[in-house]
Amino acid sequence: MVAFQRILCPIDFSETSTRALACAAAIARWYGGRLALLHVVPVFDDNMESSFPWKGDHPRTPYAPVRADVLADMRRSIAEADATALGPDVMTEEGRTHVLIVERARDADLLVLGTHGRGGFDRLLLGSVTEKVIRTAHCPVLTVSPSASPNAVTQTPFKRIVCPVDFSSSSLRALDYALDLAGQADGCVTILHALDYMDAEEPCEHVDAAVRQGRQHIIDDARERVHAVAAQRDATWCRIEEQVVIGRAYRAMLGYATTHRADLIVMGAQGRGGLDLMLYGSNTHHVVRGAACPVLTLRA
């Protein structure tokens, strides 16, 4: 059974970061787990007066923070996220953000990240930290986007889960995770497969019948594959629904999750053939950024 006992939440004091912390706290309360916070800066200032960007032979960050100030900010974030009663561990370090996050998460069961960093620069996402963390973390990564509502963020346990599958090992592992989580909540998992290479509009009556039949054959085949995947799982875990949609995969995922008020999206971080077809520059990237609920990604 999936049990998140050790939860790590990196924060940068942005609003989304605090929201991610509230989500991490809700999960820690549900599982009776231990919560730890991590804040990473390029370099700390040694004293209150030293804000010049160079000190000796070592490059410095302009206006580098003082460790005591960072710790005070972390305590305020804990209070804002209503996580004080959990007594979370607090870590603040200097170095490369994604490297330290992945290193500190080696013993974690879950990593929780906000996807929009301080100052609008997506410090925890675009082309850098979150993508690298999703690719390299040894544990599942749960992301919270600016689009996520406060109620969705703290909704535990996860009863309504959407799980996109492309039949890769990564997506099938994500499905098993989704079923386990929904089973703990007596919930439901929707297995969603998108035919994103196909025109969403039905061919007109003037199109050759063989073309229309071929299109329907592809749809029927996809439905059979989704049903076979569902049939291989123990239906006593939770209720399973099957959906095949036509159109861009990330739009289908976001639209379905929003329309059906999903509590969680669970998806693999790699696509067919290990080519990251569900992540980099495409579907997972868009889903992680735009989902109205938390998104849990798993590597194969």
C-alpha positions in Angstrom: 0.0 0.0 0.0 1.2 3.5 -0.8 2.0 5.4 2.3 3.7 8.8 2.3 5.5 8.8 5.7 8.4 11.1 4.8 7.4 14.2 2.8 9.8 16.9 1.6 8.6 20.3 0.5 11.0 22.8 -1.0 9.8 26.3 -0.7 10.8 29.7 -2.1 8.2 31.9 -0.2 6.1 32.5 -3.3 2.3 32.2 -3.0 2.3 28.9 -4.9 5.1 27.6 -2.8 3.1 28.2 0.3 0.1 26.5 -1.3 2.3 23.5 -2.0 3.3 23.5 1.6 -0.4 23.4 2.6 -0.9 20.4 0.4 2.2 18.7 1.8 0.9 19.3 5.3 -2.6 17.9 4.5 -0.9 14.7 3.1 1.3 14.5 6.2 -1.8 14.7 8.5 -3.7 12.1 6.5 -0.8 9.6 6.6 0.5 10.5 10.0 3.8 11.3 8.2 6.8 13.5 8.9 7.1 16.8 7.0 10.4 18.5 6.2 10.9 21.9 4.5 13.9 22.9 2.3 14.9 26.3 1.1 17.9 26.6 -1.2 19.8 29.8 -2.0 22.9 30.2 -4.3 24.9 31.5 -1.3 24.3 32.9 2.1 25.6 36.2 3.4 27.9 35.8 6.3 26.7 39.0 8.1 24.0 41.7 7.8 26.4 44.3 6.2 27.9 42.2 3.4 25.6 42.7 0.3 28.3 43.4 -2.3 28.3 40.7 -5.0 31.9 39.7 -4.5 33.8 38.6 -1.5 37.4 37.6 -1.8 37.8 35.3 -4.8 34.3 33.8 -4.7 31.3 35.2 -6.6 28.4 36.3 -4.4 24.8 36.8 -5.0 23.7 40.5 -4.7 21.9 41.0 -1.5 22.4 37.4 -0.5 20.1 36.4 2.4 21.1 35.9 6.0 20.4 32.4 7.2 18.6 33.6 10.3 16.2 35.7 8.1 15.5 32.7 5.8 14.7 30.5 8.8 12.3 33.2 10.1 10.6 33.3 6.7 10.3 29.5 6.8 8.6 29.6 10.2 6.2 32.2 8.8 5.4 30.0 5.8 4.7 27.1 8.1 2.3 29.2 10.1 0.6 30.5 6.9 0.2 26.9 5.7 -1.3 25.8 9.0 1.4 23.3 9.5 2.9 24.4 12.8 1.2 21.6 14.8 3.1 19.0 12.6 6.4 20.3 13.9 8.1 20.0 10.5 11.9 19.8 10.1 13.5 22.8 8.6 16.5 22.8 6.3 18.1 25.8 4.5 21.1 25.2 2.3 23.2 26.9 -0.4 24.0 25.4 -3.8 22.3 24.3 -7.0 18.6 24.1 -6.3 17.5 21.0 -8.2 20.7 19.0 -7.2 20.1 19.7 -3.5 16.3 18.9 -3.7 16.9 15.6 -5.4 19.7 14.7 -2.9 17.7 15.6 0.2 14.7 13.7 -1.3 16.6 10.4 -1.5 15.0 9.1 1.7 11.6 10.7 1.1 8.4 8.9 0.1 7.1 12.1 -1.6 8.4 15.4 -2.9 5.9 18.3 -3.1 6.7 21.3 -5.3 5.0 24.6 -6.3 5.3 25.2 -10.0 5.7 29.0 -10.1 8.5 30.6 -8.2 9.2 34.0 -6.7 9.1 37.0 -8.9 7.3 35.4 -11.8 10.5 33.7 -13.0 9.2 30.2 -12.5 12.1 29.5 -10.2 10.7 26.1 -9.5 9.7 25.2 -13.0 10.5 26.6 -16.4 13.3 24.7 -18.1 15.1 24.2 -14.8 14.3 23.0 -11.4 11.0 21.2 -11.5 11.6 19.5 -14.8 15.0 18.3 -13.7 13.5 17.1 -10.4 10.7 15.2 -12.1 13.3 13.6 -14.4 15.8 12.6 -11.7 14.0 12.3 -8.3 13.9 8.8 -6.8 10.5 9.3 -5.3 7.1 10.4 -6.7 6.9 14.2 -7.2 3.6 16.0 -6.5 3.3 19.5 -8.1 0.9 22.3 -7.3 0.3 24.9 -10.0 -1.0 28.5 -9.6 -4.2 27.3 -11.1 -4.9 24.9 -8.3 -7.7 26.1 -5.9 -7.1 26.2 -2.2 -9.8 23.5 -1.6 -8.2 21.2 -4.2 -4.8 21.6 -2.7 -5.9 20.4 0.8 -8.4 17.7 -0.4 -7.3 14.5 1.2 -7.7 11.6 0.7 -7.8 11.6 -3.1 -11.2 10.2 -4.1 -11.4 11.3 -7.8 -8.2 10.5 -9.7 -7.5 10.9 -13.4 -4.7 8.7 -14.7 -3.6 9.3 -18.4 -2.0 6.2 -19.9 0.0 5.8 -23.1 0.7 2.1 -22.3 4.4 2.8 -21.4 5.8 1.3 -18.3 5.9 4.7 -16.6 2.2 5.3 -17.2 1.2 1.8 -16.1 3.2 2.2 -12.9 1.4 5.5 -12.4 -1.9 3.7 -12.9 -1.1 1.2 -10.1 -0.3 4.1 -7.8 -3.5 5.8 -8.7 -5.6 2.7 -8.0 -3.8 2.3 -4.6 -4.5 5.9 -3.6 -8.1 5.8 -4.7 -8.6 2.5 -3.0 -7.5 4.0 0.3 -10.3 6.6 -0.1 -12.9 4.3 -1.5 -12.7 6.5 -4.6 -12.6 6.2 -8.4 -9.8 6.2 -11.1 -10.5 7.3 -14.6 -8.1 5.7 -17.1 -7.7 8.3 -19.8 -6.1 7.6 -23.2 -5.8 10.4 -25.8 -5.5 9.9 -29.6 -3.7 13.2 -30.1 -2.6 12.4 -33.6 -6.2 12.2 -34.9 -8.5 15.0 -36.1 -11.2 15.5 -33.4 -13.8 16.2 -36.1 -15.7 13.3 -37.7 -15.0 12.9 -41.4 -17.8 14.3 -43.5 -20.1 12.0 -45.5 -18.1 12.7 -48.7 -15.0 11.1 -47.3 -14.2 7.6 -48.5 -15.9 4.9 -46.4 -12.6 3.1 -46.0 -11.1 6.2 -44.3 -14.1 6.5 -41.9 -13.8 2.8 -41.1 -10.1 3.0 -40.5 -10.6 5.9 -38.1 -13.3 4.0 -36.2 -11.0 0.9 -36.1 -8.3 3.0 -34.4 -10.7 4.3 -31.8 -12.1 0.8 -31.1 -8.6 -0.6 -30.8 -7.7 2.1 -28.3 -10.8 1.3 -26.3 -9.9 -2.3 -26.2 -6.4 -1.6 -25.0 -7.7 0.6 -22.2 -10.2 -2.0 -21.2 -7.5 -4.7 -21.2 -5.4 -2.6 -18.9 -8.3 -2.0 -16.6 -9.2 -5.7 -16.6 -5.7 -6.7 -15.5 -6.1 -4.7 -12.3 -8.0 -5.7 -9.2 -11.4 -4.0 -9.5 -12.0 -4.5 -5.8 -9.4 -1.7 -5.1 -11.7 1.0 -6.3 -14.1 1.9 -9.1 -12.5 2.2 -12.5 -13.8 4.3 -15.4 -12.4 4.1 -19.0 -12.1 7.0 -21.4 -10.7 7.4 -24.9 -10.6 10.9 -26.2 -9.5 12.5 -29.5 -7.3 15.6 -29.5 -4.2 17.0 -27.8 -3.5 14.9 -24.8 -2.8 17.6 -22.3 -5.9 19.5 -23.2 -8.0 16.3 -22.7 -6.3 15.7 -19.4 -6.8 19.2 -18.1 -10.4 19.5 -19.5 -11.5 16.1 -18.1 -9.9 16.8 -14.7 -11.5 20.2 -14.4 -15.0 19.1 -15.6 -15.1 16.1 -13.3 -13.5 18.0 -10.4 -10.6 15.6 -10.0 -8.7 15.7 -6.7 -5.5 14.4 -8.3 -3.9 13.6 -11.7 -1.4 10.8 -11.6 0.8 10.3 -14.6 4.1 8.8 -15.7 7.1 11.1 -16.4 8.2 9.1 -19.4 6.4 8.0 -22.5 6.7 5.1 -24.9 10.2 4.0 -25.5 11.7 6.1 -22.7 11.6 9.2 -25.0 9.8 11.4 -22.5 6.8 11.6 -24.9 4.6 12.5 -22.0 6.8 15.2 -20.5 9.4 17.5 -22.0 8.0 20.2 -24.2 4.6 18.5 -24.4 1.9 17.0 -22.3 3.2 16.6 -18.8 4.8 20.0 -18.9 1.4 21.6 -19.8 -0.5 19.5 -17.3 1.9 20.3 -14.4 1.6 24.0 -15.2 -2.1 24.2 -15.7 -3.9 21.6 -13.6 -6.6 22.8 -11.2 -5.6 20.0 -8.8 -2.3 18.6 -7.7 -0.4 16.4 -10.2 1.6 13.3 -9.1 4.3 12.2 -11.5 6.3 9.0 -11.3 9.3 7.7 -13.2 9.4 4.2 -14.6 
